[in-house]
């Protein structure tokens, strides 16, 4: 277990929802049910499944953005407790970065790119030449450092996702989480961002957790895969084994129905 950087045990999350028919109070709906997950340091783990399968719920719990109804999460051997103060989770924010699905919605249009990318440095109190670090990381993701002086609306969708990626890694996290970071992009731009993710992972020795609908993305990037359905893990293991020799009927169904990504790096 010494090489495990993220460890979840018995994670469940239920939500109170209004009853659709009849009388009575709200009913409980299970978003996640008894999930165990171990992510090895330096590995890339893909989480796949249909919409509503619990992928994003699991990621929110791993990142301390929500609290489980039951179960525990540990990151780098420390317990994650989302019920504490924001400051009490600074260590977790320092260790993790996240890229969301929609580059249009995830960037504040009122802020310059330099402020957006540099926000984690100020929020986490990271010392050093912050402006220089922002320009360096913009160059690292393939953007002109002068982009720091411009605003999100002046960039294409692919460029905005590069900005979001720069913000996610500016504070040098050890774990990078992508929650459907490619689904809002066209095929050509997806392939470019995939290559960038692979390069960053190698250069910075990042641990990658990637949520994706696209089997092709996971196949080209991830060492291990977790298949989810109805809030449960139905299959997990090395990517090649799960995708070439699936044991669960649902995994076989998913492989038959989900398109792969043309032009992805091999």
Secondary structure by P-SEA (a helix, b strand, c coil): cccccbbbcbbbbbbbbccccccccbbbbbcccbbbbbbcccbbbbbbbccccaaaaaaaaaaccccccccccccccbbbbcccccccaaaaaaacccccccccccccccccaaaaaaaaaaaaccccaaaaaaaaaaaaacccccccccccccccaaaaaaaaaaaaccccccbbbbccccccccaaaaaaaaaaaaaaaaacccbbbbbcccaaaaaacccbbbbbccccccccccaaaaaaccccaaaaaaaacccccccccc
